[in-house]
Amino acid sequence: MQYRTFGRTGWPVSEIGYGMWGVAGWTGSDDAESMAALERSVQLGCTFFDTAWGYGAGHSESLLGQLVRSHPERELIVATKLPPKNFTWPSRRGFTLDDCFPPDHIREYAEKSLDDLGLPIIDLLQFHVWEDAWARDERWQRAMDELKQQGLVRAVGVSVNRWEPENVLETLRTGLVDAVQVIYNIFDQAPEDELFPLCRERNIAVIARVPFDEGTLTGTLTKDSRWAEGDWRNSYFVPENLSASVDRAEALRPLVPEGMTMPELALRFILANPVVSTIIPGMRKLKNVEANLSVSDGRALPAALLQRLKAHRWDRTPTEWSQ
């Protein structure tokens, strides 16, 4: 496992982290299987774990707390997220701070997360949705500062809405945010335009999420793919999205080098960008943990291949199904 510095916090973190939505928020989750996968990730050197209260109303957090408490000898970084008060993902233009993150709500859910985790402190507390219109509202700033001053939170982060990497720039310029979480992958390259240069300038950590485009970049989806009733992917991969996504993945397939899988290619593309501090693929099974973490071996993709992958950029705008 290779490690990178997590922005100005100075924390060394594994460049492949662990996204924990799937262990509680997707159909088919099994706690025993999830804990086995989490334990294996620690054995393989993973040190960054991203969860949220919204992942099973604290259930994912409780699993992470168990993991951290069982490894006092390891410096495992705990990142979680505050749900918006209106429980609407993503936020929308016109939502106010009072709709989503009034100070009393920030305090309430920070304390809920601490209780669920069973830990005395949260390393990184992130806003789970965001609107840059809130950047200069001192209420969220004071609320987070109080949590830090009281030793309950070490650092502050923002998770950016899907396909809106520019919807946080003014907030980052306040100097009060230590990390930003954003969708970045072979298709979603827009963060490179404005967000990444600002993060580099301000030494703000970057967490790259959705490295496989919700599964498209695993190369396993077909236009007939369906999921169990209640699975979030049914509402995301509506026919118009599923068809286009599969076509994009098929167009990419000829570029996958011999002996490499498409998921490995997807992760290596992201690792090629030094602004990225860590990647958080969702993982529930041992085989996926082992495959994803094995990519952190220090081997870079050829420059010529990276250049060809740039041509697969797919700029999209938020829609009703892109929550």
C-alpha positions as CSV (number, residue, x, y, z in Angstrom):
1,M,0.0,0.0,0.0
2,Q,1.2,3.5,-0.9
3,Y,0.4,6.5,1.3
4,R,-0.3,10.2,0.5
5,T,-0.5,13.2,2.7
6,F,-4.1,14.3,3.5
7,G,-3.8,18.0,2.6
8,R,-2.8,20.4,5.4
9,T,-3.9,18.0,8.1
10,G,-0.6,16.2,7.5
11,W,-2.2,12.8,8.1
12,P,-0.6,9.9,6.1
13,V,-3.5,8.1,4.5
14,S,-3.7,5.0,2.2
15,E,-4.2,6.1,-1.4
16,I,-7.0,3.5,-1.6
17,G,-9.5,4.1,1.1
18,Y,-12.8,2.4,1.9
19,G,-16.2,3.8,0.9
20,M,-18.8,2.4,3.3
21,W,-22.2,3.3,1.8
22,G,-22.7,-0.2,0.4
23,V,-22.2,-1.9,3.8
24,A,-25.4,-0.4,5.1
25,G,-27.3,1.5,2.4
26,W,-27.6,-1.1,-0.4
27,T,-29.6,-4.2,-0.7
28,G,-27.8,-7.4,0.1
29,S,-25.6,-6.0,2.8
30,D,-24.5,-8.5,5.4
31,D,-22.8,-7.4,8.6
32,A,-20.6,-10.4,9.0
33,E,-19.4,-10.2,5.4
34,S,-18.9,-6.5,5.7
35,M,-16.8,-6.8,8.9
36,A,-14.7,-9.5,7.3
37,A,-14.0,-7.2,4.3
38,L,-13.2,-4.3,6.6
39,E,-10.8,-6.4,8.6
40,R,-9.1,-7.6,5.5
41,S,-8.6,-4.0,4.3
42,V,-6.8,-3.1,7.5
43,Q,-4.5,-6.1,7.1
44,L,-3.7,-4.8,3.6
45,G,-2.8,-1.4,4.8
46,C,-6.1,0.6,4.3
47,T,-6.2,3.5,6.8
48,F,-9.0,5.8,5.5
49,F,-12.6,5.0,6.0
50,D,-15.5,7.1,4.8
51,T,-19.0,6.6,6.2
52,A,-22.1,8.8,6.9
53,W,-25.0,8.9,9.3
54,G,-27.2,8.6,6.3
55,Y,-25.8,5.1,5.5
56,G,-28.3,3.1,7.4
57,A,-29.2,5.8,9.9
58,G,-25.9,5.3,11.7
59,H,-25.5,1.5,11.1
60,S,-22.4,2.0,8.8
61,E,-20.9,4.2,11.5
62,S,-21.4,1.6,14.1
63,L,-19.5,-1.0,12.0
64,L,-16.7,1.4,11.5
65,G,-16.5,2.1,15.2
66,Q,-16.2,-1.6,15.9
67,L,-13.4,-1.8,13.5
68,V,-11.5,1.1,14.9
69,R,-11.9,0.0,18.5
70,S,-10.5,-3.4,17.6
71,H,-7.3,-1.9,16.2
72,P,-6.0,0.5,18.8
73,E,-2.5,-0.1,17.4
74,R,-3.4,1.4,14.0
75,E,-4.0,5.0,13.1
76,L,-7.3,4.5,11.2
77,I,-8.8,7.8,9.9
78,V,-12.6,8.1,10.5
79,A,-14.5,10.3,8.1
80,T,-18.3,10.7,8.4
81,K,-20.9,13.1,7.1
82,L,-23.8,15.2,8.5
83,P,-27.1,14.5,6.8
84,P,-29.0,17.6,5.7
85,K,-31.9,18.5,8.0
86,N,-34.4,18.1,5.2
87,F,-32.9,14.7,4.3
88,T,-32.8,15.6,0.6
89,W,-29.9,14.4,-1.5
90,P,-28.5,16.3,-3.3
91,S,-29.2,19.9,-2.2
92,R,-30.9,22.1,-4.7
93,R,-30.6,25.8,-5.7
94,G,-32.7,27.8,-3.3
95,F,-32.2,25.5,-0.3
96,T,-31.0,27.6,2.6
97,L,-28.6,26.8,5.4
98,D,-31.7,26.6,7.7
99,D,-33.1,23.9,5.4
100,C,-30.0,21.8,5.6
101,F,-27.5,22.7,8.3
102,P,-28.7,25.0,11.0
103,P,-26.2,25.1,13.9
104,D,-28.4,23.0,16.3
105,H,-28.7,20.3,13.6
106,I,-24.9,20.3,13.1
107,R,-24.4,19.7,16.8
108,E,-27.2,17.1,17.1
109,Y,-25.9,14.9,14.3
110,A,-22.2,15.3,15.2
111,E,-23.2,13.9,18.6
112,K,-25.3,11.1,17.0
113,S,-22.3,10.1,14.9
114,L,-20.0,10.1,17.9
115,D,-22.5,7.8,19.7
116,D,-22.9,5.5,16.7
117,L,-19.1,5.3,16.3
118,G,-18.5,4.8,20.0
119,L,-15.4,7.0,19.6
120,P,-14.4,10.2,21.4
121,I,-13.5,12.1,18.3
122,I,-14.3,12.3,14.6
123,D,-11.2,12.8,12.4
124,L,-13.1,14.4,9.5
125,L,-16.7,15.6,9.7
126,Q,-18.2,16.5,6.3
127,F,-21.3,18.1,5.1
128,H,-23.1,15.5,3.0
129,V,-24.6,18.0,0.6
130,W,-23.6,21.6,-0.2
131,E,-24.5,24.9,-1.8
132,D,-21.7,27.4,-2.3
133,A,-24.3,30.2,-1.5
134,W,-23.7,29.2,2.1
135,A,-20.0,29.9,2.0
136,R,-19.9,33.1,4.0
137,D,-22.7,32.2,6.5
138,E,-20.9,32.4,9.8
139,R,-23.3,30.0,11.5
140,W,-21.9,26.8,10.1
141,Q,-18.4,28.1,10.5
142,R,-19.0,28.8,14.2
143,A,-20.7,25.4,14.8
144,M,-17.8,23.5,13.2
145,D,-15.2,25.6,15.0
146,E,-16.9,24.9,18.4
147,L,-16.8,21.1,17.7
148,K,-13.1,21.4,16.9
149,Q,-12.3,23.6,19.9
150,Q,-14.1,21.0,22.1
151,G,-12.0,18.2,20.8
152,L,-14.9,16.4,19.1
153,V,-13.8,16.9,15.5
154,R,-10.3,17.2,14.0
155,A,-11.0,18.5,10.5
156,V,-13.9,19.8,8.4
157,G,-14.9,18.6,4.9
158,V,-17.5,19.1,2.2
159,S,-19.0,16.4,0.0
160,V,-19.9,18.0,-3.3
161,N,-23.1,17.2,-5.1
162,R,-22.9,14.9,-8.1
163,W,-21.6,16.7,-11.3
164,E,-21.2,20.0,-9.5
165,P,-17.5,20.3,-8.7
166,E,-17.6,24.1,-9.0
167,N,-20.3,24.3,-6.3
168,V,-17.8,24.6,-3.5
169,L,-15.1,27.0,-4.7
170,E,-16.1,30.0,-2.6
171,T,-16.5,27.8,0.4
172,L,-12.9,26.5,0.0
173,R,-11.7,30.1,-0.3
174,T,-12.9,30.8,3.3
175,G,-9.9,28.7,4.5
176,L,-12.2,26.8,6.9
177,V,-12.5,23.5,4.9
178,D,-9.7,20.9,5.2
179,A,-11.0,18.4,2.6
180,V,-13.4,18.1,-0.3
181,Q,-15.0,14.9,-1.5
182,V,-15.9,14.8,-5.2
183,I,-16.9,12.4,-7.9
184,Y,-13.8,11.9,-10.1
185,N,-13.2,9.1,-12.6
186,I,-12.4,8.4,-16.2
187,F,-15.8,9.9,-17.3
188,D,-16.1,12.6,-14.6
189,Q,-13.0,14.7,-15.2
190,A,-14.5,18.1,-14.6
191,P,-12.9,18.5,-11.2
192,E,-9.6,19.0,-13.0
193,D,-10.8,22.4,-14.4
194,E,-11.2,24.6,-11.3
195,L,-11.6,22.5,-8.2
196,F,-8.2,20.6,-8.3
197,P,-6.1,23.7,-9.0
198,L,-7.7,25.5,-6.0
199,C,-7.2,22.5,-3.8
200,R,-3.5,22.3,-4.8
201,E,-3.1,26.1,-4.1
202,R,-4.8,25.8,-0.7
203,N,-3.4,22.4,0.3
204,I,-6.9,21.0,0.7
205,A,-7.2,17.2,0.7
206,V,-9.2,15.6,-2.1
207,I,-11.3,12.5,-1.6
208,A,-12.2,10.9,-5.0
209,R,-15.5,9.1,-4.8
210,V,-17.5,6.9,-7.3
211,P,-14.3,5.7,-9.1
212,F,-16.3,3.2,-11.0
213,D,-19.2,5.5,-12.0
214,E,-21.6,3.5,-9.7
215,G,-20.6,0.3,-11.5
216,T,-20.3,1.4,-15.1
217,L,-16.5,1.3,-15.0
218,T,-16.4,-2.2,-13.7
219,G,-17.4,-3.3,-17.2
220,T,-20.0,-5.7,-15.9
221,L,-23.2,-3.8,-16.6
222,T,-25.4,-4.5,-19.5
223,K,-28.4,-2.7,-20.9
224,D,-30.5,-5.4,-19.2
225,S,-29.0,-4.9,-15.7
226,R,-31.5,-4.8,-12.9
227,W,-31.3,-4.8,-9.1
228,A,-33.4,-5.9,-6.2
229,E,-36.4,-3.9,-5.3
230,G,-35.4,-0.9,-3.1
231,D,-31.9,-0.8,-4.4
232,W,-30.8,2.7,-5.1
233,R,-29.2,1.8,-8.4
234,N,-32.6,1.2,-10.0
235,S,-33.4,4.8,-9.6
236,Y,-30.0,5.9,-10.9
237,F,-29.6,3.6,-13.8
238,V,-32.9,4.6,-15.5
239,P,-33.0,3.4,-19.1
240,E,-31.6,6.6,-20.6
241,N,-28.6,6.5,-18.2
242,L,-28.0,2.8,-18.3
243,S,-27.9,2.6,-22.1
244,A,-25.5,5.5,-22.5
245,S,-23.3,4.3,-19.6
246,V,-23.0,0.8,-21.1
247,D,-22.1,2.3,-24.5
248,R,-19.4,4.5,-22.9
249,A,-17.9,1.5,-21.1
250,E,-17.8,-0.6,-24.2
251,A,-16.1,2.3,-26.1
252,L,-13.4,2.2,-23.3
253,R,-12.9,-1.5,-23.3
254,P,-10.3,-1.6,-26.2
255,L,-8.0,0.6,-24.1
256,V,-7.8,-1.8,-21.1
257,P,-4.2,-3.2,-21.3
258,E,-3.7,-6.9,-21.5
259,G,-3.7,-8.5,-18.0
260,M,-5.5,-5.5,-16.5
261,T,-9.2,-5.2,-15.6
262,M,-11.4,-2.2,-16.2
263,P,-11.7,-1.5,-12.5
264,E,-8.0,-1.5,-12.1
265,L,-7.6,0.9,-15.1
266,A,-10.2,3.1,-13.5
267,L,-8.4,3.3,-10.2
268,R,-5.0,3.8,-11.8
269,F,-6.4,6.7,-13.9
270,I,-7.4,8.5,-10.6
271,L,-4.1,7.7,-8.9
272,A,-2.2,9.4,-11.7
273,N,-3.5,12.7,-10.4
274,P,-1.3,13.8,-7.5
275,V,-4.0,16.2,-6.2
276,V,-6.0,13.2,-5.1
277,S,-5.3,12.2,-1.5
278,T,-7.3,9.0,-1.4
279,I,-9.9,7.1,-3.4
280,I,-12.9,5.5,-1.7
281,P,-14.4,2.7,-3.8
282,G,-17.4,1.0,-2.2
283,M,-16.5,-2.5,-1.1
284,R,-18.5,-5.3,0.5
285,K,-16.7,-8.5,-0.5
286,L,-13.3,-9.8,0.3
287,K,-12.4,-10.3,-3.4
288,N,-13.2,-6.6,-4.2
289,V,-11.1,-5.4,-1.2
290,E,-8.2,-7.4,-2.3
291,A,-8.5,-6.4,-6.0
292,N,-8.9,-2.7,-5.3
293,L,-6.2,-2.4,-2.7
294,S,-3.7,-4.3,-4.8
295,V,-3.8,-1.4,-7.3
296,S,-1.8,0.7,-4.8
297,D,1.6,-0.6,-5.9
298,G,3.3,2.5,-7.2
299,R,3.0,1.5,-10.8
300,A,1.9,4.3,-13.1
301,L,-0.1,4.1,-16.3
302,P,1.9,5.0,-19.4
303,A,1.5,8.7,-20.3
304,A,0.2,7.8,-23.8
305,L,-2.6,5.7,-22.3
306,L,-3.5,8.5,-19.9
307,Q,-3.8,10.9,-22.8
308,R,-6.1,8.5,-24.6
309,L,-8.3,8.2,-21.5
310,K,-8.7,11.9,-21.4
311,A,-10.7,11.7,-24.5
312,H,-13.4,9.6,-22.6
313,R,-14.4,12.6,-20.5
314,W,-18.2,12.7,-20.3
315,D,-19.6,16.0,-19.1
316,R,-23.0,15.6,-17.5
317,T,-25.5,17.9,-15.7
318,P,-27.6,17.0,-12.7
319,T,-31.1,15.6,-13.5
320,E,-34.0,14.2,-11.5
321,W,-32.3,10.7,-11.4
322,S,-28.8,11.8,-10.7
323,Q,-29.2,12.1,-6.9
